[in-house]
Amino acid sequence: MLLKECKNCRAVIKVEKDCECGCGFTCCGEKMQNVIPNSSDGAKEKHIPNYKVIGDKMEITVDHVMEADHYIAWVSLEKDNIEIVHHLNKEKEEIIFPYIKGATLYSFCNKHGLWERTVD
């Protein structure tokens, strides 16, 4: 997953295919920066998605606060050509994804960025 973020207004875009000319994406008059998973100063244990396998499904949780100004915005699962995204409404919700061994789970905190975990 490739995300880019504006360091000024914190806008985030998902990039399906980056440009090859090197011009990059801009926002607020500046080039947007790549978002690197698990690289912010946030506490890892509060941001990385957890999963519990239940038959052919997974129950996904993130041990994070869900406050008006600090929350997990979405959680997703990616594997090959499969992508499932669950947008959160700033409250704890049940998140169920299919169990896909080797998939990557992502969570996005509005303050601490992108976090990932591989499904065993």
C-alpha positions in Angstrom: 0.0 0.0 0.0 1.4 3.4 -0.9 -0.1 6.4 0.9 1.1 10.0 0.5 0.5 12.7 3.1 0.6 16.5 3.1 2.7 17.6 6.0 0.8 20.9 6.2 -2.9 20.0 6.1 -2.4 16.2 6.8 -4.5 15.2 3.7 -3.8 11.6 2.8 -4.2 9.9 -0.6 -3.8 6.3 -1.6 -1.7 5.9 -4.7 -2.6 3.0 -7.0 0.3 3.7 -9.4 2.9 6.4 -8.7 4.0 8.6 -11.6 7.2 7.6 -13.3 8.3 11.1 -14.3 9.3 12.1 -10.7 7.0 15.1 -10.5 5.1 13.7 -7.5 1.8 14.6 -6.0 1.5 18.1 -4.4 -0.8 19.6 -1.8 -0.6 23.1 -0.1 2.1 23.9 -2.7 4.5 21.2 -1.6 5.3 17.7 -2.6 3.4 15.0 -0.6 5.5 12.6 1.4 5.3 8.8 1.4 3.7 7.3 4.5 5.9 4.5 5.8 4.1 1.9 7.9 5.1 1.5 11.6 7.4 4.4 11.4 5.8 7.2 13.5 6.5 8.0 17.2 3.1 6.5 18.2 3.0 3.5 20.6 3.2 0.3 18.4 1.0 -1.7 20.7 -1.8 0.8 20.4 -1.8 1.1 16.6 -1.0 -2.2 15.0 -4.1 -4.2 14.1 -4.7 -7.4 16.0 -6.7 -10.4 14.8 -8.3 -13.5 16.2 -9.1 -16.3 13.8 -12.7 -17.7 14.1 -13.2 -20.4 11.5 -12.7 -18.9 8.1 -13.0 -15.3 9.4 -10.9 -12.9 11.5 -12.1 -10.5 14.2 -9.9 -7.4 13.9 -9.2 -5.0 16.8 -6.9 -2.1 17.4 -6.1 -1.2 21.0 -6.5 2.5 20.4 -8.6 5.4 21.8 -11.5 6.6 19.6 -11.8 10.2 20.5 -13.0 13.2 18.5 -9.5 14.4 17.7 -7.5 11.1 17.9 -8.8 7.9 16.4 -8.3 5.0 14.0 -9.9 6.2 10.7 -9.9 2.9 8.9 -8.6 -0.7 8.9 -7.9 -2.7 5.7 -6.8 -6.1 4.5 -4.7 -6.6 1.4 -3.5 -9.7 -0.4 -2.7 -9.9 -4.1 -5.7 -8.4 -5.9 -8.0 -8.4 -2.8 -8.5 -5.2 -0.8 -11.1 -4.8 1.9 -11.4 -1.4 3.8 -13.5 -0.8 6.9 -13.9 2.9 7.7 -14.6 3.6 11.3 -17.0 6.2 12.8 -14.8 7.4 15.6 -16.1 4.6 17.9 -15.3 1.0 18.6 -16.9 -1.3 16.0 -16.9 -5.0 15.2 -14.6 -5.6 12.2 -14.8 -9.0 10.5 -12.6 -9.9 7.5 -12.1 -13.2 5.8 -9.1 -15.2 7.1 -6.5 -15.0 4.4 -3.0 -16.3 5.4 -0.3 -14.0 4.3 -2.5 -11.0 3.9 -1.5 -7.7 5.3 -3.7 -5.8 7.8 -3.3 -2.0 8.0 -4.7 0.5 10.4 -4.5 4.3 9.9 -4.4 6.7 12.9 -5.3 10.3 12.1 -2.3 11.4 14.2 0.3 8.6 14.0 -0.2 7.4 10.4 -0.1 3.9 8.9 0.5 0.6 10.8 0.7 -2.9 9.4 0.8 -6.6 10.5 1.0 -9.8 8.4 -1.6 -12.5 9.0 0.0 -15.8 10.0 
